[in-house]
Amino acid sequence: MDAFIATAEKKVLVEIVKLSQKRGMKGNKGDWKQFLNIYDKKFGASLSDPGKRSNDVLTAYLKTFDKEDDLKVLAKVVQCHSNRQAVDQLLKTFPENESPEQSLVRSTLEHPQYPLDYSFPSHEQDWVISKRGKKSKATISNGMVAVDCEMVLCEDGSEALVKVCVVDENLQVKLDELVNPRKKVADYRTEITGVSASDLDRVTCTLADIQKRLKKLLSGETILVGHSLCNDLQALKIDHARVIDTAYIFKYSDGPIFRKPSLNNLCKSVLGYEVRKPGSPHNCLDDACAAMKLVLAKIKHEIGDIIPPVQDDVREVNMAKLLLHRIPITVPSEELHNAIPGNYTIEVKQPSVKAQGDKYSAFAIFKNPQEADQAYEKVQGNKEKDSSGRPQKLISFKLSKGVFTDLYVRKMAQDDSCAQVSSKRALEVEENSGVHKKQKTDQNIEEEMVADLSQCCDHLKEIERLKQEQQKVSEQCCDNLKEIEGLKQQLKNKEFEISTLNKIVSKYQGGKKKGK
């Protein structure tokens, strides 16, 4: 990162410093203004606008950060800028008359969240970077393959690939493999992945094997398609530039740009069918095919960018659930059946690959809302309410190892005595219930960073636009002043001519009088 900071353009350094100010970050010499008072004895914090400071001052300030959390934030920002530069370079290779496929790649690359979601540590060991071919703009490939992966949670807190499927544009299967994670697994997430420990008993295929096969499929600048594809690439440890992310190329009619539609909702809205029923495990092959179908429908202009929110039966389905959250990561999902009574299935809320922490959450899915309510009433625990007023209980239950653990159980809708909340809020999963409101999840922080970075970029663009306008106005003023000066000179010349003529006339009239 030091090398990047030392060679970065001033506008990039200014943006990073402004972001550190907004986030209240402090280095070993304090925040920005405190640093200035120490570093610059002459002007101090009186000249606190980062844009008016030299690169040396900006660089010196950024090098004062030595805390791990701060360095992670700065590294993320640096990676985002590197991604932006790489995207700009890639977009320049696109032909003027883009194909529909290339237009969707552009839409993905230009999405404001792309620089953050696709910031991969591809310099690390075991990562593969697909090489771009030396083709001209006119011969860039429009070939596509779609991928979907399933991951398990390992004992070291990381996630490992256990299944991968790839299909081509004709929905022909090009790859369908189970993968040996080569790590001790803490949770197979069978309710989500559909993969159990016994399924991997004789599996010898490794991540490296999958990477080799995918490199062949992605040769010739093939476009890779997927839904929230960044998570799949993170699991595959592959950095591929030409991608179409179906979570980016569609958006809800009533939501912010950061609210990504789920694959199931997209299929219901666009393709008219569900990929899976509530409580059913994922199917890698079905998900890869669904992502490809969505892109093909988009290419054929069968649909636009905006989709309506899927609301049919949402309330009924979600009220038939109980949320189990703040579950210690050391508790396997299979043990959750010991937590609450009743007949239900467990669906683990799969965290983002980038998410960190020692807790996770899951849904207990019942046949109907009545069974969910009865189970909640039978649960013995301390009655509480979350930050939005929804009823929940803190319960303790015994694991198969004989030790006790705690978790929260929460209804998916409020009791009649509770304040009304929006349906959107009622469907949210609070991974951090019981935690102070100021403690944000990694996803919230990342979204805020994207918003901050986008806002800074917008501000810089606006400043550049105003400067250009000011320059134009200045040039126009100069032209006007020159014209005014010219007119003044012409006026003086006319006045001189008139004065001369007056003298001639006066002289002539004086001569006539003398002649008489």
VENNORWO-V251716 format. One record per residue. N is the residue number from 1. RES is the residue in one small letter. D_FIRST is the distance of its C-alpha to the first C-alpha in whole Angstrom. Layout:
# VENNORWO-V251716
n->N res->RES d_first->D_FIRST
n->N res->RES d_first->D_FIRST
This chain:
# VENNORWO-V251716
n->1 res->m d_first->0
n->2 res->d d_first->4
n->3 res->a d_first->5
n->4 res->f d_first->5
n->5 res->i d_first->6
n->6 res->a d_first->9
n->7 res->t d_first->10
n->8 res->a d_first->10
n->9 res->e d_first->14
n->10 res->k d_first->15
n->11 res->k d_first->17
n->12 res->v d_first->13
n->13 res->l d_first->12
n->14 res->v d_first->16
n->15 res->e d_first->15
n->16 res->i d_first->12
n->17 res->v d_first->15
n->18 res->k d_first->18
n->19 res->l d_first->16
n->20 res->s d_first->16
n->21 res->q d_first->19
n->22 res->k d_first->21
n->23 res->r d_first->19
n->24 res->g d_first->20
n->25 res->m d_first->17
n->26 res->k d_first->18
n->27 res->g d_first->15
n->28 res->n d_first->17
n->29 res->k d_first->19
n->30 res->g d_first->20
n->31 res->d d_first->20
n->32 res->w d_first->19
n->33 res->k d_first->23
n->34 res->q d_first->23
n->35 res->f d_first->20
n->36 res->l d_first->22
n->37 res->n d_first->25
n->38 res->i d_first->24
n->39 res->y d_first->22
n->40 res->d d_first->24
n->41 res->k d_first->28
n->42 res->k d_first->29
n->43 res->f d_first->28
n->44 res->g d_first->26
n->45 res->a d_first->26
n->46 res->s d_first->29
n->47 res->l d_first->26
n->48 res->s d_first->24
n->49 res->d d_first->23
n->50 res->p d_first->20
n->51 res->g d_first->21
n->52 res->k d_first->23
n->53 res->r d_first->21
n->54 res->s d_first->19
n->55 res->n d_first->15
n->56 res->d d_first->16
n->57 res->v d_first->17
n->58 res->l d_first->14
n->59 res->t d_first->11
n->60 res->a d_first->13
n->61 res->y d_first->14
n->62 res->l d_first->10
n->63 res->k d_first->10
n->64 res->t d_first->13
n->65 res->f d_first->11
n->66 res->d d_first->12
n->67 res->k d_first->14
n->68 res->e d_first->13
n->69 res->d d_first->14
n->70 res->d d_first->12
n->71 res->l d_first->9
n->72 res->k d_first->10
n->73 res->v d_first->11
n->74 res->l d_first->8
n->75 res->a d_first->7
n->76 res->k d_first->10
n->77 res->v d_first->10
n->78 res->v d_first->7
n->79 res->q d_first->9
n->80 res->c d_first->12
n->81 res->h d_first->12
n->82 res->s d_first->11
n->83 res->n d_first->14
n->84 res->r d_first->16
n->85 res->q d_first->16
n->86 res->a d_first->17
n->87 res->v d_first->20
n->88 res->d d_first->21
n->89 res->q d_first->21
n->90 res->l d_first->23
n->91 res->l d_first->25
n->92 res->k d_first->26
n->93 res->t d_first->28
n->94 res->f d_first->30
n->95 res->p d_first->34
n->96 res->e d_first->35
n->97 res->n d_first->38
n->98 res->e d_first->36
n->99 res->s d_first->37
n->100 res->p d_first->37
n->101 res->e d_first->35
n->102 res->q d_first->32
n->103 res->s d_first->33
n->104 res->l d_first->32
n->105 res->v d_first->29
n->106 res->r d_first->28
n->107 res->s d_first->29
n->108 res->t d_first->26
n->109 res->l d_first->24
n->110 res->e d_first->24
n->111 res->h d_first->25
n->112 res->p d_first->23
n->113 res->q d_first->21
n->114 res->y d_first->20
n->115 res->p d_first->17
n->116 res->l d_first->16
n->117 res->d d_first->19
n->118 res->y d_first->18
n->119 res->s d_first->14
n->120 res->f d_first->15
n->121 res->p d_first->13
n->122 res->s d_first->15
n->123 res->h d_first->13
n->124 res->e d_first->15
n->125 res->q d_first->18
n->126 res->d d_first->21
n->127 res->w d_first->19
n->128 res->v d_first->21
n->129 res->i d_first->20
n->130 res->s d_first->23
n->131 res->k d_first->24
n->132 res->r d_first->25
n->133 res->g d_first->29
n->134 res->k d_first->30
n->135 res->k d_first->32
n->136 res->s d_first->34
n->137 res->k d_first->33
n->138 res->a d_first->37
n->139 res->t d_first->36
n->140 res->i d_first->33
n->141 res->s d_first->35
n->142 res->n d_first->36
n->143 res->g d_first->36
n->144 res->m d_first->35
n->145 res->v d_first->35
n->146 res->a d_first->34
n->147 res->v d_first->32
n->148 res->d d_first->32
n->149 res->c d_first->31
n->150 res->e d_first->32
n->151 res->m d_first->30
n->152 res->v d_first->31
n->153 res->l d_first->30
n->154 res->c d_first->29
n->155 res->e d_first->30
n->156 res->d d_first->27
n->157 res->g d_first->26
n->158 res->s d_first->24
n->159 res->e d_first->26
n->160 res->a d_first->27
n->161 res->l d_first->29
n->162 res->v d_first->33
n->163 res->k d_first->34
n->164 res->v d_first->34
n->165 res->c d_first->36
n->166 res->v d_first->36
n->167 res->v d_first->38
n->168 res->d d_first->39
n->169 res->e d_first->40
n->170 res->n d_first->44
n->171 res->l d_first->43
n->172 res->q d_first->43
n->173 res->v d_first->42
n->174 res->k d_first->39
n->175 res->l d_first->38
n->176 res->d d_first->39
n->177 res->e d_first->38
n->178 res->l d_first->37
n->179 res->v d_first->34
n->180 res->n d_first->34
n->181 res->p d_first->31
n->182 res->r d_first->31
n->183 res->k d_first->31
n->184 res->k d_first->33
n->185 res->v d_first->33
n->186 res->a d_first->34
n->187 res->d d_first->35
n->188 res->y d_first->36
n->189 res->r d_first->36
n->190 res->t d_first->40
n->191 res->e d_first->41
n->192 res->i d_first->38
n->193 res->t d_first->37
n->194 res->g d_first->41
n->195 res->v d_first->39
n->196 res->s d_first->41
n->197 res->a d_first->41
n->198 res->s d_first->44
n->199 res->d d_first->42
n->200 res->l d_first->40
n->201 res->d d_first->42
n->202 res->r d_first->43
n->203 res->v d_first->40
n->204 res->t d_first->38
n->205 res->c d_first->36
n->206 res->t d_first->32
n->207 res->l d_first->29
n->208 res->a d_first->28
n->209 res->d d_first->32
n->210 res->i d_first->31
n->211 res->q d_first->28
n->212 res->k d_first->30
n->213 res->r d_first->33
n->214 res->l d_first->31
n->215 res->k d_first->29
n->216 res->k d_first->33
n->217 res->l d_first->33
n->218 res->l d_first->30
n->219 res->s d_first->31
n->220 res->g d_first->32
n->221 res->e d_first->30
n->222 res->t d_first->31
n->223 res->i d_first->30
n->224 res->l d_first->30
n->225 res->v d_first->31
n->226 res->g d_first->31
n->227 res->h d_first->31
n->228 res->s d_first->27
n->229 res->l d_first->26
n->230 res->c d_first->23
n->231 res->n d_first->24
n->232 res->d d_first->26
n->233 res->l d_first->23
n->234 res->q d_first->21
n->235 res->a d_first->24
n->236 res->l d_first->25
n->237 res->k d_first->21
n->238 res->i d_first->22
n->239 res->d d_first->20
n->240 res->h d_first->22
n->241 res->a d_first->22
n->242 res->r d_first->26
n->243 res->v d_first->27
n->244 res->i d_first->29
n->245 res->d d_first->29
n->246 res->t d_first->32
n->247 res->a d_first->30
n->248 res->y d_first->29
n->249 res->i d_first->32
n->250 res->f d_first->34
n->251 res->k d_first->34
n->252 res->y d_first->37
n->253 res->s d_first->39
n->254 res->d d_first->39
n->255 res->g d_first->35
n->256 res->p d_first->32
n->257 res->i d_first->30
n->258 res->f d_first->28
n->259 res->r d_first->31
n->260 res->k d_first->31
n->261 res->p d_first->34
n->262 res->s d_first->35
n->263 res->l d_first->36
n->264 res->n d_first->39
n->265 res->n d_first->40
n->266 res->l d_first->39
n->267 res->c d_first->42
n->268 res->k d_first->44
n->269 res->s d_first->44
n->270 res->v d_first->43
n->271 res->l d_first->45
n->272 res->g d_first->47
n->273 res->y d_first->47
n->274 res->e d_first->45
n->275 res->v d_first->43
n->276 res->r d_first->44
n->277 res->k d_first->46
n->278 res->p d_first->45
n->279 res->g d_first->44
n->280 res->s d_first->44
n->281 res->p d_first->41
n->282 res->h d_first->39
n->283 res->n d_first->40
n->284 res->c d_first->37
n->285 res->l d_first->40
n->286 res->d d_first->41
n->287 res->d d_first->37
n->288 res->a d_first->36
n->289 res->c d_first->40
n->290 res->a d_first->39
n->291 res->a d_first->36
n->292 res->m d_first->38
n->293 res->k d_first->41
n->294 res->l d_first->39
n->295 res->v d_first->37
n->296 res->l d_first->40
n->297 res->a d_first->42
n->298 res->k d_first->40
n->299 res->i d_first->40
n->300 res->k d_first->44
n->301 res->h d_first->44
n->302 res->e d_first->45
n->303 res->i d_first->43
n->304 res->g d_first->41
n->305 res->d d_first->37
n->306 res->i d_first->39
n->307 res->i d_first->40
n->308 res->p d_first->43
n->309 res->p d_first->42
n->310 res->v d_first->43
n->311 res->q d_first->46
n->312 res->d d_first->49
n->313 res->d d_first->49
n->314 res->v d_first->46
n->315 res->r d_first->48
n->316 res->e d_first->50
n->317 res->v d_first->48
n->318 res->n d_first->45
n->319 res->m d_first->48
n->320 res->a d_first->49
n->321 res->k d_first->46
n->322 res->l d_first->45
n->323 res->l d_first->41
n->324 res->l d_first->40
n->325 res->h d_first->37
n->326 res->r d_first->35
n->327 res->i d_first->36
n->328 res->p d_first->34
n->329 res->i d_first->32
n->330 res->t d_first->34
n->331 res->v d_first->37
n->332 res->p d_first->38
n->333 res->s d_first->39
n->334 res->e d_first->43
n->335 res->e d_first->43
n->336 res->l d_first->43
n->337 res->h d_first->47
n->338 res->n d_first->48
n->339 res->a d_first->46
n->340 res->i d_first->49
n->341 res->p d_first->52
n->342 res->g d_first->53
n->343 res->n d_first->53
n->344 res->y d_first->49
n->345 res->t d_first->46
n->346 res->i d_first->43
n->347 res->e d_first->40
n->348 res->v d_first->37
n->349 res->k d_first->34
n->350 res->q d_first->31
n->351 res->p d_first->28
n->352 res->s d_first->25
n->353 res->v d_first->23
n->354 res->k d_first->20
n->355 res->a d_first->22
n->356 res->q d_first->22
n->357 res->g d_first->25
n->358 res->d d_first->28
n->359 res->k d_first->31
n->360 res->y d_first->32
n->361 res->s d_first->35
n->362 res->a d_first->38
n->363 res->f d_first->41
n->364 res->a d_first->44
n->365 res->i d_first->46
n->366 res->f d_first->50
n->367 res->k d_first->53
n->368 res->n d_first->53
n->369 res->p d_first->52
n->370 res->q d_first->56
n->371 res->e d_first->54
n->372 res->a d_first->51
n->373 res->d d_first->53
n->374 res->q d_first->55
n->375 res->a d_first->52
n->376 res->y d_first->51
n->377 res->e d_first->54
n->378 res->k d_first->55
n->379 res->v d_first->51
n->380 res->q d_first->52
n->381 res->g d_first->49
n->382 res->n d_first->48
n->383 res->k d_first->48
n->384 res->e d_first->45
n->385 res->k d_first->44
n->386 res->d d_first->40
n->387 res->s d_first->39
n->388 res->s d_first->41
n->389 res->g d_first->44
n->390 res->r d_first->44
n->391 res->p d_first->46
n->392 res->q d_first->45
n->393 res->k d_first->45
n->394 res->l d_first->44
n->395 res->i d_first->45
n->396 res->s d_first->45
n->397 res->f d_first->46
n->398 res->k d_first->47
n->399 res->l d_first->45
n->400 res->s d_first->47
n->401 res->k d_first->45
n->402 res->g d_first->47
n->403 res->v d_first->45
n->404 res->f d_first->44
n->405 res->t d_first->41
n->406 res->d d_first->41
n->407 res->l d_first->40
n->408 res->y d_first->41
n->409 res->v d_first->43
n->410 res->r d_first->43
n->411 res->k d_first->46
n->412 res->m d_first->44
n->413 res->a d_first->46
n->414 res->q d_first->48
n->415 res->d d_first->51
n->416 res->d d_first->54
n->417 res->s d_first->54
n->418 res->c d_first->50
n->419 res->a d_first->48
n->420 res->q d_first->48
n->421 res->v d_first->44
n->422 res->s d_first->43
n->423 res->s d_first->43
n->424 res->k d_first->40
n->425 res->r d_first->39
n->426 res->a d_first->42
n->427 res->l d_first->40
n->428 res->e d_first->36
n->429 res->v d_first->35
n->430 res->e d_first->34
n->431 res->e d_first->32
n->432 res->n d_first->31
n->433 res->s d_first->35
n->434 res->g d_first->36
n->435 res->v d_first->33
n->436 res->h d_first->32
n->437 res->k d_first->32
n->438 res->k d_first->28
n->439 res->q d_first->27
n->440 res->k d_first->25
n->441 res->t d_first->25
n->442 res->d d_first->21
n->443 res->q d_first->23
n->444 res->n d_first->24
n->445 res->i d_first->20
n->446 res->e d_first->19
n->447 res->e d_first->22
n->448 res->e d_first->22
n->449 res->m d_first->18
n->450 res->v d_first->19
n->451 res->a d_first->22
n->452 res->d d_first->20
n->453 res->l d_first->18
n->454 res->s d_first->21
n->455 res->q d_first->23
n->456 res->c d_first->20
n->457 res->c d_first->21
n->458 res->d d_first->24
n->459 res->h d_first->25
n->460 res->l d_first->23
n->461 res->k d_first->25
n->462 res->e d_first->28
n->463 res->i d_first->27
n->464 res->e d_first->27
n->465 res->r d_first->30
n->466 res->l d_first->32
n->467 res->k d_first->31
n->468 res->q d_first->33
n->469 res->e d_first->36
n->470 res->q d_first->36
n->471 res->q d_first->36
n->472 res->k d_first->39
n->473 res->v d_first->41
n->474 res->s d_first->40
n->475 res->e d_first->41
n->476 res->q d_first->44
n->477 res->c d_first->45
n->478 res->c d_first->45
n->479 res->d d_first->48
n->480 res->n d_first->50
n->481 res->l d_first->50
n->482 res->k d_first->51
n->483 res->e d_first->54
n->484 res->i d_first->55
n->485 res->e d_first->55
n->486 res->g d_first->57
n->487 res->l d_first->59
n->488 res->k d_first->60
n->489 res->q d_first->61
n->490 res->q d_first->63
n->491 res->l d_first->65
n->492 res->k d_first->66
n->493 res->n d_first->67
n->494 res->k d_first->69
n->495 res->e d_first->70
n->496 res->f d_first->71
n->497 res->e d_first->73
n->498 res->i d_first->75
n->499 res->s d_first->76
n->500 res->t d_first->77
n->501 res->l d_first->79
n->502 res->n d_first->81
n->503 res->k d_first->82
n->504 res->i d_first->83
n->505 res->v d_first->85
n->506 res->s d_first->86
n->507 res->k d_first->88
n->508 res->y d_first->89
n->509 res->q d_first->91
n->510 res->g d_first->92
n->511 res->g d_first->94
n->512 res->k d_first->96
n->513 res->k d_first->97
n->514 res->k d_first->98
n->515 res->g d_first->100
n->516 res->k d_first->102
